[in-house]
């Protein structure tokens, strides 16, 4: 966390994560084979600043969604600490019920996120009622939020989830997340299941709501273009750990970690002259049950040296507000023999 003290800038952290881990134990079969643990999240440190959008990217299985569920305390961490606005989550100072009033989450599956037996209006009003808001006031708040997310209460309030499209259901989920007037919203692949035209509408809605309500976002997605558009800072994860974190512009223009460079080189471009000399990312991520020693990316890294398999990289500054976990990165000069990264249109 030492490097993070230098990259926070003037804004204060709303959420601080220290040493977060989640290991899922595996059962042995009748012959005694198997066992061990899946290291889904394995020592994650980061901060989310007040009023920002922190984008989280990485390959499938890197631990993005598990991290989101750990932040919400939907699953118990194996180790580590989550601190919200100076108070430890789940402690006497910040019980889970109070924390979840201030931090809400929008999930990827818009249909499974809603109770099929509740009308849209009741789904949005349910959270405030649980937290003691009178039913009449909760219904009025739900109807107001439906208007704000673009759903007319006269048409949609009495409908059920199966009567709505995917984009409409996700708007309902966003309204429901805002019903408790939270300070932070975690968006876990909230737009990835939508058609592109609907995705653009929901993204613009999220940006408008952030400005209107002064929200802080954690935006998780596999779409690098969407993350760049949405985020103030970006965190890159690989095999349960943070590879790089920094301002969106700096990270996309001058990526410091070989894994970040490989991800960005895979971005599609509308420019027919777009070319990159960056080596394609070979192979699949290693097994999280038995991760590589040292730097976890070294078996797939074109810039790896023998030391990369021996030492765990510490996080070092790669710029005024950018930090990277790489043994081969040299502050001020970057990676030896690194080629310029082509810019996508």
N, C-alpha and C positions, 0 to 999 in steps of 0.2 A: 504493500500500500504506500510505500514511501514515495514512489514516483507519482502517485495520484495526487499527492499534496501539491505538486508543482503544476498540475495540468487542469485544476479545477477552475481557475479564473476567478473573477469577482463574485460569481453566483455561489450560493451556499448549497451544499448537498441536501436534498430532500430524503434520499435513500442511500444508505451505505451498506455494502455487502462485504464481509470479511471471511475469508477461508471457507466459503460455502461448499459443502460436499453432499452428494447423494449416491450411496452405494446400494444397489439392489442385490440381496443375497439370492443365490440360485440353489435349488434343491438337488440333492443327489438322486440318481435313479436307483432302482432296486438292487443293482449290482455294485452300488457304491461309486459309480462314475459321476463326473460332473462336479457340482458344487462351485465354490468360489463366489465372486461378486462382480456385478456389472458396474463399472465406475462411470456412471452417467454424467455426473458433475463432480469434478475432482480438484477443489481448491480454487474457487473463483473469487476475485476481488474486483470491485468496481463501485463507482458512485453515480447517482443520477441527480443532476443539478435541478434546482427549482426552475420550473418554466420551460425546460428543454424537452426535446424529443431525442431519446437515446435509441438508435437503431441497433438491432442485434442480428448478425448474419452468420452463415456457416452451412456446411453440408448437412444433409439429413443425418440424424444420429449424433450431432455434435453436442447436444445438451441444451439447445435453445428453449424448447418447450418445458423441459424438466426444470430449468432455471426459473422460468415464469411461475411454475406451480410451487416451487420452493419459496419464491418471493411472496406469494399469496398464502403460504402455509397450508396449501391443499395437500401436500405431502410433507412429512417431517424430515428435516435435514439430518444427515448422518453426523455432520459437524458444521461449525461455522455460525455466523451471527448476521442477522438482518436488523438494521437500525433505521427507524423511520423518524425523521425530524428530531433526532437526538435521543430517541427512546427505543429500547430493544423490543422488537416485536414478540408478543407472547409473554412479556414480563408483567409485573404488577403495574408498572407505569403505563403500559400499552397493551391491554388485553386484546385478544384476537377479534372480538366483536367490534371494538372501537377501531382497530386497524382496518378491518374490512369495510367499515363505513367510509374511511378516507381513501382506500385503495380498492379499485374495482378492476375486473378483467373481462375482455371480450375474446371469446374462443373462435377457433377456425370453423367448426361445424355449427352453422347457424341454426340448424333444425334440432340437433341433439342438445343444444344449450337452452332450449325453451321447453317448458312443461306443456305437453300436447293437450292437457286437460284444462289449461287456463287460457282465457281470452288474452289478446294482446294487451289490453288495458290492465287486466289483473296481473299479468306478468311484470309490467313496468311498475305497478303500484305495490307489488308484494314486498320488495325490499324495505321501502320506507315504513310499511306497516309493522314489519318485524322489529324495526328500530324505534317503534313507539309513536310514529306519526299517525294521527287520526285518519280513519278510512276516507272521509270526505276530502281532506287535504291531500292525501296520497293519490286519489283518483284525479283531482284537479292538476296535481303536479305531473301525473302520467300523461294526461291529455295535452298539457303544455309542451312536454318533451316530444310527444309524437308529432306535434306541429313543427317543432324545431328540427326534427330529423326528416321532415318531408313526407309525413304520413298523416292525412287528414283524419282526425278522430271520428268524424261522421261516417267515414267509409271503412276504417280499419279497427276501431277500438273493440268491436264485438267479434272480430274474426279470430280464428284459431291458427296456430302456426302452419298447419298443412295447407291453408288457403292462401298463403303468401308465397312470393318468389324468394329465391335465395337472397337477392339484394334487399328486399323489403324486410325479411327476417333479420338480416344483419343490422339494419337500421333500428329495428326493435331492440336488439341486443345492446346497441350503443345507447339508446334511450334508457334502457334498464340500468346500464352501468352508471349513467349520469343521475339517476333518480335519487341517489343518496348524497348528491352534491360532493363527490370525492375530490381530492386534490391530485390524485394520480390515477391513470388508467393504463393497464397492461394489455396490449393488443397482440395476441398470439396468432399470427397468420390470419388476421381478421379479414383480409381482402383477397387471399390467395385462391379461394374457391369460387370467386365471382368472375363473370364475363368481363372483358377489358373495359367496355363502355360503362358497365355498372361499377367496376372497380374504381375508375376515375371519379365517378360521382361520389362514392363513399370516401375516397381519399380527400377530396375537396371538402366534404362534410366534416371529416375529422379535423382538418386544419381550421375550418371556420369555428367549430366548437371549442377547439383549444384556445383560440384567440378570445372567444366570447366568455368562457368560464375560467380562463387563466390556468389551464390544466398542464400537467406534466405527463408525458407519454414514455412508455417503454414499448417500442415498435419492433416486433419480431417478424422477420420475413426471409424467404429465400430469394426474393426478387431484388437484385442489387440496384436496379434503376429506381424502383419504388422507394427503397430505403434511402437512397441518395436524395430523392425529392422530399421525403418526409422529415429527415433527421438533421439535427444540429450536430450530434456526435454519433459515431458508429463504433460498435464493439464487435470484433471478429472472434468467433469461437471455433476451436478445433479439438475434438475428442475430449470434451468436458473441461477444457481450459481456455483462458483468454489469450489469444495470440497477439492482438493489437487493438488499441483503442485510441481514438482521437477525433478531432473535428472532421465533419463529413468532407469538406472541400479538400483539406490536407490529406486525408486518408485515401481519397479517390485519385488525387493528382500525384501524390508522392507516397505510395504504400511502402512501408518499411519491412514487413514480414514477407518471406517468400510465399507463404500460403495466401496472404492477401493479394499479392501480385498475381498468383495463379487464378484466384477467384475473379479478379477484375478483368483479366485477359479473356475470360470466358463470356463476358457480357456481350450480348448481340448488339450490332450497330446497324443503323440505316445508311451509313456511308459506304458506298461500294469500294472506296479506296482505303477503307480501314484495314490496317494490317498490324499484327503484333508478332514480335520475335520471341515472346515469352514461351517457355516450354510448357506444353500441355500437362495438366495435373494427371499423373499416371496412377493406376491402381485404385483400390478402394481403401477407405479408412481402416486402420488396424482394429483388431478385436478389443473392445473396451474391457473385456474380462482379463486380458493379458496385454496391457498397453506397452509400447516400446519403452525402453529405458531412456533416460536423458530427455532430450526434446522429442515430443511425441510425433512431430512432423518429419523427423529426419529420414525415415525410410522412403519417403516420397519427395524429398527436397533435392532439387538440382544443385543447391549451393551448400549442401551439408559437408562437414568435415568430421574426422574421427572423434573430435571432442564432443560433437553433438549427441553422440550415443552414450556419453559418459556423464555429462553434467546437465542438470535441469536449469534452463535459462531463467535468469532474473529479469524483471521488467525494468527497462531503461528508457530514458527519454530519447525520442527520435525527432524532436522539434519542440517548439514553444508549448504546444499543448497536445503532443502525440507521444504515446508510449508503446513499446514493442517488447515481446519476449523472444529474443533470438540471440544466440551466442555469437553468430557471425556478423551481426550488425555493428557497424562502427559509427558512433555519433560523429556527425560532421561530414562523413564520407560515404556512409551507407554500406551496401554490400559490395565486396570485390566482384568485378566482372558483371555486375548487373546491367542488363540492357534497358534502354528507355522504354517505358510502357506506353503503347499507343493509346491515344485518347479516343474514346467512343463518341460518336456524334450525338 
